[in-house]
Amino acid sequence: MDFIDQLRVLASRIAVTKSLIQTEEATKNAMIMPLIQALGYNPFDPFEVTPELVADVGTKKGEKVDYAILKDGKPIILFECKKAGAELNISHAGQLFRYFHVTAARFGVLTNGLTYKFFTDLEQPNKMDEKPFFEFNILDFKDRDVEELKKFAKSAFDVDSILVGANDLKYIRSIKQVLASWMTNPSEDFVRLVAGDLISGKRFTPAIKDQFTAITKQAFEQLIGERINQRLKGAMTPDPVSAPEPVTEIEAVASGEPVIVTAEEELEGFYAVRAMLRGVVASKRVVIRDAQSYCAVLLDDNNRKPICRLRFNNPQKLRLGMFNDKKEEEIISIESVDEIFNYEDRLKATVAAYLGSKDAEASS
């Protein structure tokens, strides 16, 4: 099984069980140790992964770090763990800071089993930075995140190559934060820069500042919206295997079959669901099956694995059928097809439950 597939299996299991994890020990056993194992390290071999590694740090005796991954008997990655859902402020990483200073490890990880924050010493040698250079969320990761995490795997681990990339990651992270702040609240200096050529020869008055601040925010919103639409159009491109051709009423009548017409809104809703689930399951496994009263969206074209139902027969009264863990349908009224995106988390959880079940694994 590929590394990304191992992560998806782990993510699907965590999505279903995270509400049951109430303690730090349970978090370690159910979430953190499996990820360490996915990276290729044996958490049950004390020569490779040592739990509660002890060291004397200055006047503090018997300091412990939750896990230390070892290479040639020396720590290379340190883990400090909190219970699932706990905050991961830098103030919670005191032991990690102290232990980082007295070991050969170049990487420290602060985690609550859901989010993993990776630290190193880019600012000052042998002193752990206060800001992580990389974050990984097991329930919300992209391909590029997996590629970065893979660098810490046993088979690929190389300190120098990770450190080269870490410096770039740190700056990319900071730039993204600045850009995000400009999107929601553009600074005066940024607005001046944007408006400079457009108001050439005019004074940058308070009125012009207010006008261009609002315009800049609108421009950002439109640009992001256009980029999202472009990505969605790519994601919604019909799959020749599982995306059906619309059936016209004339074709249905001619064939003698019951009149079942796949409406444009139903196809649009199907492609929206498929797009949202791309990070959880391969698109070709998300299949549409039309019926007279609703359009079913299924996993693996299996009616025992319903993802949702699109009840769009009445364009003036769109309804969405969602399923709970007992496969009971809840019918929700929506104003437009776009509102399906409001239920992305529930759709992902439904698919994750199927992927985590024994019968889903057997049929995959």
C-alpha beads as a LAMMPS data file, in Angstrom:
LAMMPS data file: protein, C-alpha beads

364 atoms
363 bonds

1 atom types
1 bond types

-500.0 500.0 xlo xhi
-500.0 500.0 ylo yhi
-500.0 500.0 zlo zhi

Masses

1 110.0

Atoms # bond

1 1 1 0.000 0.000 0.000
2 1 1 1.364 3.421 -0.977
3 1 1 2.150 5.957 1.743
4 1 1 -0.738 8.234 0.733
5 1 1 -3.152 5.277 0.837
6 1 1 -1.964 4.407 4.350
7 1 1 -2.653 8.005 5.383
8 1 1 -6.127 7.909 3.838
9 1 1 -6.989 4.702 5.695
10 1 1 -5.721 6.204 8.951
11 1 1 -7.608 9.438 8.270
12 1 1 -10.861 7.587 7.626
13 1 1 -10.486 5.651 10.886
14 1 1 -9.667 8.799 12.879
15 1 1 -12.601 10.687 11.366
16 1 1 -14.953 8.015 12.697
17 1 1 -13.330 7.429 16.119
18 1 1 -11.971 10.842 17.154
19 1 1 -15.014 11.606 19.326
20 1 1 -14.222 8.491 21.388
21 1 1 -10.623 9.542 22.117
22 1 1 -10.651 11.345 25.468
23 1 1 -7.121 11.013 26.890
24 1 1 -3.528 11.609 25.868
25 1 1 -2.702 7.908 26.108
26 1 1 -5.628 6.980 23.893
27 1 1 -4.501 9.635 21.403
28 1 1 -1.008 8.162 21.306
29 1 1 -2.267 4.616 20.766
30 1 1 -5.024 5.323 18.236
31 1 1 -3.591 8.245 16.284
32 1 1 0.096 9.015 16.787
33 1 1 1.661 5.551 16.910
34 1 1 -0.127 4.510 13.675
35 1 1 1.271 7.586 11.893
36 1 1 4.787 6.836 13.166
37 1 1 4.316 3.294 11.884
38 1 1 3.113 4.606 8.499
39 1 1 6.391 6.534 8.276
40 1 1 8.180 3.189 8.416
41 1 1 9.322 3.162 12.050
42 1 1 8.457 0.316 14.395
43 1 1 6.828 1.881 17.494
44 1 1 7.304 -1.421 19.368
45 1 1 11.073 -1.541 18.852
46 1 1 12.792 0.550 21.577
47 1 1 15.934 0.739 19.446
48 1 1 13.912 2.564 16.791
49 1 1 11.146 4.359 18.699
50 1 1 11.661 5.057 22.382
51 1 1 8.625 6.190 24.413
52 1 1 9.229 8.626 27.284
53 1 1 12.916 9.066 26.578
54 1 1 14.536 10.497 29.724
55 1 1 17.360 13.022 30.044
56 1 1 18.644 15.511 32.602
57 1 1 18.233 19.049 31.290
58 1 1 20.187 21.576 33.358
59 1 1 18.778 21.561 36.856
60 1 1 15.738 19.546 35.730
61 1 1 16.204 15.839 36.376
62 1 1 14.364 13.102 34.561
63 1 1 12.889 15.244 31.771
64 1 1 10.840 13.117 29.372
65 1 1 9.781 13.455 25.769
66 1 1 6.799 11.358 24.674
67 1 1 8.519 9.672 21.734
68 1 1 11.990 9.799 20.204
69 1 1 12.688 8.236 16.840
70 1 1 16.237 6.902 16.838
71 1 1 18.850 6.297 14.187
72 1 1 22.109 4.595 15.128
73 1 1 21.081 4.941 18.768
74 1 1 20.649 8.740 18.598
75 1 1 17.380 10.721 18.524
76 1 1 16.554 12.242 15.143
77 1 1 12.890 13.268 15.671
78 1 1 11.212 14.134 18.981
79 1 1 7.447 14.010 19.593
80 1 1 5.549 15.841 22.318
81 1 1 1.937 14.689 22.423
82 1 1 -1.299 16.217 23.677
83 1 1 -4.746 14.661 23.759
84 1 1 -6.895 14.764 20.628
85 1 1 -8.311 18.218 19.980
86 1 1 -6.109 20.008 22.524
87 1 1 -4.608 23.361 21.544
88 1 1 -1.058 23.289 20.240
89 1 1 0.339 26.603 21.423
90 1 1 4.085 27.027 21.626
91 1 1 3.659 27.456 25.391
92 1 1 2.670 23.761 25.483
93 1 1 6.014 22.657 24.034
94 1 1 8.291 23.395 27.004
95 1 1 9.684 19.876 27.280
96 1 1 10.208 19.725 23.538
97 1 1 12.215 22.974 23.655
98 1 1 14.406 21.791 26.500
99 1 1 14.991 18.318 25.113
100 1 1 15.731 19.628 21.627
101 1 1 18.588 21.650 23.128
102 1 1 20.371 18.668 24.722
103 1 1 20.005 16.000 22.002
104 1 1 21.281 15.504 18.483
105 1 1 17.723 15.641 17.110
106 1 1 17.153 18.357 14.519
107 1 1 13.361 18.032 14.395
108 1 1 10.679 18.345 17.055
109 1 1 6.988 17.563 16.527
110 1 1 4.140 18.937 18.635
111 1 1 0.910 17.031 17.992
112 1 1 -2.582 16.301 19.238
113 1 1 -3.009 13.351 16.892
114 1 1 -4.885 15.468 14.345
115 1 1 -2.401 18.266 13.640
116 1 1 1.368 17.771 13.552
117 1 1 3.599 20.857 13.877
118 1 1 7.211 20.342 12.792
119 1 1 9.971 22.504 14.281
120 1 1 13.710 22.818 13.712
121 1 1 16.485 25.343 14.431
122 1 1 16.536 27.646 11.408
123 1 1 16.882 30.843 13.483
124 1 1 19.605 29.844 15.948
125 1 1 21.651 26.617 15.924
126 1 1 20.572 24.061 18.525
127 1 1 17.664 26.227 19.703
128 1 1 14.236 25.175 18.503
129 1 1 12.354 27.867 16.568
130 1 1 9.154 29.206 18.077
131 1 1 7.275 28.808 14.794
132 1 1 6.841 25.511 12.942
133 1 1 8.129 25.276 9.394
134 1 1 5.541 22.655 8.407
135 1 1 2.084 21.583 9.575
136 1 1 0.251 18.397 8.643
137 1 1 -3.447 17.791 9.326
138 1 1 -4.392 14.120 9.073
139 1 1 -8.028 15.033 8.301
140 1 1 -7.258 17.743 5.738
141 1 1 -4.147 17.181 3.666
142 1 1 -3.167 17.795 0.061
143 1 1 -0.745 15.905 -2.159
144 1 1 2.019 18.442 -1.523
145 1 1 1.588 17.959 2.247
146 1 1 2.054 14.212 1.800
147 1 1 5.229 14.794 -0.207
148 1 1 6.657 16.927 2.618
149 1 1 5.665 14.418 5.301
150 1 1 7.200 11.588 3.273
151 1 1 10.632 13.229 3.729
152 1 1 10.481 12.141 7.396
153 1 1 9.879 8.486 6.488
154 1 1 12.541 5.979 7.476
155 1 1 13.303 5.122 3.852
156 1 1 13.787 8.763 2.791
157 1 1 15.049 10.536 5.906
158 1 1 17.923 12.904 5.152
159 1 1 18.592 15.817 7.495
160 1 1 20.255 18.095 4.950
161 1 1 17.581 17.762 2.271
162 1 1 14.799 18.370 4.809
163 1 1 16.542 21.462 6.175
164 1 1 16.963 22.933 2.685
165 1 1 13.239 22.575 2.074
166 1 1 12.351 23.697 5.608
167 1 1 13.721 27.165 5.023
168 1 1 11.557 27.601 1.918
169 1 1 8.518 26.157 3.693
170 1 1 8.931 28.645 6.542
171 1 1 8.904 31.611 4.163
172 1 1 6.068 30.212 2.049
173 1 1 4.007 29.766 5.213
174 1 1 4.709 33.364 6.303
175 1 1 3.921 34.787 2.855
176 1 1 0.639 32.877 2.715
177 1 1 -0.323 34.328 6.099
178 1 1 0.472 37.857 4.871
179 1 1 -1.514 37.328 1.662
180 1 1 -4.440 35.930 3.639
181 1 1 -4.456 39.015 5.887
182 1 1 -4.347 41.289 2.827
183 1 1 -7.350 39.472 1.372
184 1 1 -9.540 40.165 4.395
185 1 1 -8.016 43.434 5.627
186 1 1 -5.662 45.075 3.089
187 1 1 -3.045 47.292 4.737
188 1 1 -2.757 50.923 3.678
189 1 1 0.693 50.296 2.187
190 1 1 -0.653 47.443 0.076
191 1 1 -3.626 49.494 -1.118
192 1 1 -1.238 52.334 -2.045
193 1 1 0.855 49.877 -4.053
194 1 1 -2.167 48.437 -5.871
195 1 1 -3.724 51.850 -6.575
196 1 1 -0.451 53.549 -7.532
197 1 1 -0.653 53.234 -11.325
198 1 1 -4.440 53.539 -11.375
199 1 1 -4.587 56.981 -9.742
200 1 1 -1.419 58.346 -11.295
201 1 1 -1.134 62.072 -10.529
202 1 1 -3.832 62.054 -7.850
203 1 1 -3.336 62.418 -4.112
204 1 1 -3.956 59.337 -1.997
205 1 1 -6.732 60.912 0.058
206 1 1 -8.706 59.133 2.792
207 1 1 -11.637 58.864 0.386
208 1 1 -9.476 57.195 -2.272
209 1 1 -7.973 54.920 0.376
210 1 1 -11.453 53.740 1.472
211 1 1 -12.565 53.305 -2.131
212 1 1 -9.559 51.228 -3.171
213 1 1 -9.538 49.191 0.051
214 1 1 -13.040 47.991 -0.788
215 1 1 -12.133 47.455 -4.444
216 1 1 -9.004 45.476 -3.496
217 1 1 -11.036 43.137 -1.267
218 1 1 -13.562 42.599 -4.065
219 1 1 -10.777 41.897 -6.564
220 1 1 -9.262 39.291 -4.248
221 1 1 -12.647 37.617 -3.726
222 1 1 -13.371 37.497 -7.445
223 1 1 -9.900 36.187 -8.291
224 1 1 -10.156 33.392 -5.715
225 1 1 -13.683 32.565 -6.866
226 1 1 -12.561 32.333 -10.497
227 1 1 -9.655 30.054 -9.581
228 1 1 -11.956 27.795 -7.549
229 1 1 -14.414 27.579 -10.433
230 1 1 -11.610 26.611 -12.812
231 1 1 -10.519 23.821 -10.458
232 1 1 -14.088 22.613 -10.002
233 1 1 -14.662 22.490 -13.754
234 1 1 -11.610 20.251 -14.029
235 1 1 -12.833 18.062 -11.180
236 1 1 -16.301 17.852 -12.690
237 1 1 -15.142 16.619 -16.094
238 1 1 -17.193 13.484 -16.745
239 1 1 -15.442 10.155 -16.142
240 1 1 -16.092 7.846 -19.115
241 1 1 -16.408 4.886 -16.733
242 1 1 -18.776 6.189 -14.064
243 1 1 -20.260 9.498 -15.213
244 1 1 -23.507 8.812 -17.086
245 1 1 -24.742 10.380 -20.262
246 1 1 -27.984 12.310 -19.705
247 1 1 -30.997 10.263 -20.894
248 1 1 -33.552 12.177 -22.881
249 1 1 -37.274 11.568 -22.478
250 1 1 -37.561 10.583 -26.148
251 1 1 -34.828 7.930 -25.763
252 1 1 -36.485 6.535 -22.640
253 1 1 -39.924 6.256 -24.244
254 1 1 -38.475 4.683 -27.402
255 1 1 -36.748 1.986 -25.358
256 1 1 -39.915 1.118 -23.466
257 1 1 -38.207 1.848 -20.127
258 1 1 -39.739 4.047 -17.376
259 1 1 -39.088 7.715 -18.072
260 1 1 -35.986 8.614 -16.028
261 1 1 -34.332 11.847 -17.094
262 1 1 -31.047 12.911 -15.490
263 1 1 -31.464 16.660 -15.151
264 1 1 -28.649 19.162 -15.542
265 1 1 -28.979 20.116 -11.844
266 1 1 -28.534 16.461 -10.843
267 1 1 -25.339 16.150 -12.875
268 1 1 -24.098 19.427 -11.435
269 1 1 -24.796 18.160 -7.911
270 1 1 -23.073 14.840 -8.645
271 1 1 -19.925 16.529 -9.946
272 1 1 -19.896 18.829 -6.912
273 1 1 -20.013 15.804 -4.568
274 1 1 -17.288 14.051 -6.546
275 1 1 -15.086 17.172 -6.412
276 1 1 -15.447 17.497 -2.626
277 1 1 -14.527 13.838 -2.093
278 1 1 -11.402 13.787 -4.297
279 1 1 -9.106 14.061 -1.284
280 1 1 -10.799 11.086 0.404
281 1 1 -11.443 8.609 -2.395
282 1 1 -10.646 8.217 -6.096
283 1 1 -13.204 10.051 -8.262
284 1 1 -14.028 6.963 -10.328
285 1 1 -15.367 5.262 -7.174
286 1 1 -18.054 7.942 -6.737
287 1 1 -20.908 6.926 -9.037
288 1 1 -24.338 8.319 -9.904
289 1 1 -27.379 6.040 -10.282
290 1 1 -30.581 7.744 -11.376
291 1 1 -34.070 6.632 -10.363
292 1 1 -37.560 8.036 -10.898
293 1 1 -37.789 9.838 -7.545
294 1 1 -34.144 10.716 -6.866
295 1 1 -30.567 10.525 -8.086
296 1 1 -28.387 8.328 -5.831
297 1 1 -24.686 9.061 -5.396
298 1 1 -22.979 5.828 -4.347
299 1 1 -19.549 4.594 -3.372
300 1 1 -18.328 1.843 -5.734
301 1 1 -21.760 1.768 -7.451
302 1 1 -23.000 -0.154 -4.396
303 1 1 -26.490 0.702 -3.153
304 1 1 -25.414 -0.410 0.336
305 1 1 -22.968 2.522 0.367
306 1 1 -25.130 5.571 -0.300
307 1 1 -23.248 8.863 -0.065
308 1 1 -26.268 11.108 -0.645
309 1 1 -29.425 11.437 -2.708
310 1 1 -30.178 14.355 -5.014
311 1 1 -33.931 14.936 -4.926
312 1 1 -34.036 17.561 -7.672
313 1 1 -37.128 16.504 -9.624
314 1 1 -38.792 19.788 -8.701
315 1 1 -36.420 22.647 -9.687
316 1 1 -38.362 25.006 -7.397
317 1 1 -37.910 22.722 -4.389
318 1 1 -34.447 21.165 -4.280
319 1 1 -33.816 18.612 -1.546
320 1 1 -30.669 16.787 -0.469
321 1 1 -30.724 13.386 1.216
322 1 1 -27.900 12.854 3.746
323 1 1 -27.159 9.630 5.666
324 1 1 -26.213 9.024 9.302
325 1 1 -24.113 6.149 10.649
326 1 1 -27.178 3.889 10.578
327 1 1 -27.728 4.710 6.891
328 1 1 -30.931 6.548 7.768
329 1 1 -31.725 9.332 5.334
330 1 1 -32.239 12.924 6.464
331 1 1 -33.868 15.083 3.803
332 1 1 -32.666 18.700 3.766
333 1 1 -34.177 21.523 1.718
334 1 1 -31.636 23.638 -0.153
335 1 1 -31.991 26.833 -2.152
336 1 1 -29.467 25.988 -4.863
337 1 1 -27.080 23.253 -5.974
338 1 1 -24.190 25.319 -4.572
339 1 1 -25.496 24.721 -1.037
340 1 1 -24.278 21.111 -1.300
341 1 1 -20.813 22.476 -0.518
342 1 1 -22.089 23.375 2.975
343 1 1 -22.276 19.642 3.723
344 1 1 -18.742 18.714 2.662
345 1 1 -17.703 17.502 6.140
346 1 1 -20.732 15.219 6.437
347 1 1 -20.168 13.762 2.971
348 1 1 -16.521 13.061 3.779
349 1 1 -17.481 11.461 7.093
350 1 1 -19.991 9.184 5.348
351 1 1 -17.388 7.964 2.857
352 1 1 -14.755 7.671 5.596
353 1 1 -17.096 5.360 7.534
354 1 1 -17.427 3.080 4.496
355 1 1 -13.674 3.084 3.887
356 1 1 -13.030 2.212 7.521
357 1 1 -15.501 -0.673 7.621
358 1 1 -14.470 -4.273 6.988
359 1 1 -16.901 -4.780 4.116
360 1 1 -15.565 -1.643 2.390
361 1 1 -11.997 -2.893 2.675
362 1 1 -12.996 -6.293 1.324
363 1 1 -14.695 -4.806 -1.739
364 1 1 -11.987 -2.211 -2.500

Bonds

1 1 1 2
2 1 2 3
3 1 3 4
4 1 4 5
5 1 5 6
6 1 6 7
7 1 7 8
8 1 8 9
9 1 9 10
10 1 10 11
11 1 11 12
12 1 12 13
13 1 13 14
14 1 14 15
15 1 15 16
16 1 16 17
17 1 17 18
18 1 18 19
19 1 19 20
20 1 20 21
21 1 21 22
22 1 22 23
23 1 23 24
24 1 24 25
25 1 25 26
26 1 26 27
27 1 27 28
28 1 28 29
29 1 29 30
30 1 30 31
31 1 31 32
32 1 32 33
33 1 33 34
34 1 34 35
35 1 35 36
36 1 36 37
37 1 37 38
38 1 38 39
39 1 39 40
40 1 40 41
41 1 41 42
42 1 42 43
43 1 43 44
44 1 44 45
45 1 45 46
46 1 46 47
47 1 47 48
48 1 48 49
49 1 49 50
50 1 50 51
51 1 51 52
52 1 52 53
53 1 53 54
54 1 54 55
55 1 55 56
56 1 56 57
57 1 57 58
58 1 58 59
59 1 59 60
60 1 60 61
61 1 61 62
62 1 62 63
63 1 63 64
64 1 64 65
65 1 65 66
66 1 66 67
67 1 67 68
68 1 68 69
69 1 69 70
70 1 70 71
71 1 71 72
72 1 72 73
73 1 73 74
74 1 74 75
75 1 75 76
76 1 76 77
77 1 77 78
78 1 78 79
79 1 79 80
80 1 80 81
81 1 81 82
82 1 82 83
83 1 83 84
84 1 84 85
85 1 85 86
86 1 86 87
87 1 87 88
88 1 88 89
89 1 89 90
90 1 90 91
91 1 91 92
92 1 92 93
93 1 93 94
94 1 94 95
95 1 95 96
96 1 96 97
97 1 97 98
98 1 98 99
99 1 99 100
100 1 100 101
101 1 101 102
102 1 102 103
103 1 103 104
104 1 104 105
105 1 105 106
106 1 106 107
107 1 107 108
108 1 108 109
109 1 109 110
110 1 110 111
111 1 111 112
112 1 112 113
113 1 113 114
114 1 114 115
115 1 115 116
116 1 116 117
117 1 117 118
118 1 118 119
119 1 119 120
120 1 120 121
121 1 121 122
122 1 122 123
123 1 123 124
124 1 124 125
125 1 125 126
126 1 126 127
127 1 127 128
128 1 128 129
129 1 129 130
130 1 130 131
131 1 131 132
132 1 132 133
133 1 133 134
134 1 134 135
135 1 135 136
136 1 136 137
137 1 137 138
138 1 138 139
139 1 139 140
140 1 140 141
141 1 141 142
142 1 142 143
143 1 143 144
144 1 144 145
145 1 145 146
146 1 146 147
147 1 147 148
148 1 148 149
149 1 149 150
150 1 150 151
151 1 151 152
152 1 152 153
153 1 153 154
154 1 154 155
155 1 155 156
156 1 156 157
157 1 157 158
158 1 158 159
159 1 159 160
160 1 160 161
161 1 161 162
162 1 162 163
163 1 163 164
164 1 164 165
165 1 165 166
166 1 166 167
167 1 167 168
168 1 168 169
169 1 169 170
170 1 170 171
171 1 171 172
172 1 172 173
173 1 173 174
174 1 174 175
175 1 175 176
176 1 176 177
177 1 177 178
178 1 178 179
179 1 179 180
180 1 180 181
181 1 181 182
182 1 182 183
183 1 183 184
184 1 184 185
185 1 185 186
186 1 186 187
187 1 187 188
188 1 188 189
189 1 189 190
190 1 190 191
191 1 191 192
192 1 192 193
193 1 193 194
194 1 194 195
195 1 195 196
196 1 196 197
197 1 197 198
198 1 198 199
199 1 199 200
200 1 200 201
201 1 201 202
202 1 202 203
203 1 203 204
204 1 204 205
205 1 205 206
206 1 206 207
207 1 207 208
208 1 208 209
209 1 209 210
210 1 210 211
211 1 211 212
212 1 212 213
213 1 213 214
214 1 214 215
215 1 215 216
216 1 216 217
217 1 217 218
218 1 218 219
219 1 219 220
220 1 220 221
221 1 221 222
222 1 222 223
223 1 223 224
224 1 224 225
225 1 225 226
226 1 226 227
227 1 227 228
228 1 228 229
229 1 229 230
230 1 230 231
231 1 231 232
232 1 232 233
233 1 233 234
234 1 234 235
235 1 235 236
236 1 236 237
237 1 237 238
238 1 238 239
239 1 239 240
240 1 240 241
241 1 241 242
242 1 242 243
243 1 243 244
244 1 244 245
245 1 245 246
246 1 246 247
247 1 247 248
248 1 248 249
249 1 249 250
250 1 250 251
251 1 251 252
252 1 252 253
253 1 253 254
254 1 254 255
255 1 255 256
256 1 256 257
257 1 257 258
258 1 258 259
259 1 259 260
260 1 260 261
261 1 261 262
262 1 262 263
263 1 263 264
264 1 264 265
265 1 265 266
266 1 266 267
267 1 267 268
268 1 268 269
269 1 269 270
270 1 270 271
271 1 271 272
272 1 272 273
273 1 273 274
274 1 274 275
275 1 275 276
276 1 276 277
277 1 277 278
278 1 278 279
279 1 279 280
280 1 280 281
281 1 281 282
282 1 282 283
283 1 283 284
284 1 284 285
285 1 285 286
286 1 286 287
287 1 287 288
288 1 288 289
289 1 289 290
290 1 290 291
291 1 291 292
292 1 292 293
293 1 293 294
294 1 294 295
295 1 295 296
296 1 296 297
297 1 297 298
298 1 298 299
299 1 299 300
300 1 300 301
301 1 301 302
302 1 302 303
303 1 303 304
304 1 304 305
305 1 305 306
306 1 306 307
307 1 307 308
308 1 308 309
309 1 309 310
310 1 310 311
311 1 311 312
312 1 312 313
313 1 313 314
314 1 314 315
315 1 315 316
316 1 316 317
317 1 317 318
318 1 318 319
319 1 319 320
320 1 320 321
321 1 321 322
322 1 322 323
323 1 323 324
324 1 324 325
325 1 325 326
326 1 326 327
327 1 327 328
328 1 328 329
329 1 329 330
330 1 330 331
331 1 331 332
332 1 332 333
333 1 333 334
334 1 334 335
335 1 335 336
336 1 336 337
337 1 337 338
338 1 338 339
339 1 339 340
340 1 340 341
341 1 341 342
342 1 342 343
343 1 343 344
344 1 344 345
345 1 345 346
346 1 346 347
347 1 347 348
348 1 348 349
349 1 349 350
350 1 350 351
351 1 351 352
352 1 352 353
353 1 353 354
354 1 354 355
355 1 355 356
356 1 356 357
357 1 357 358
358 1 358 359
359 1 359 360
360 1 360 361
361 1 361 362
362 1 362 363
363 1 363 364
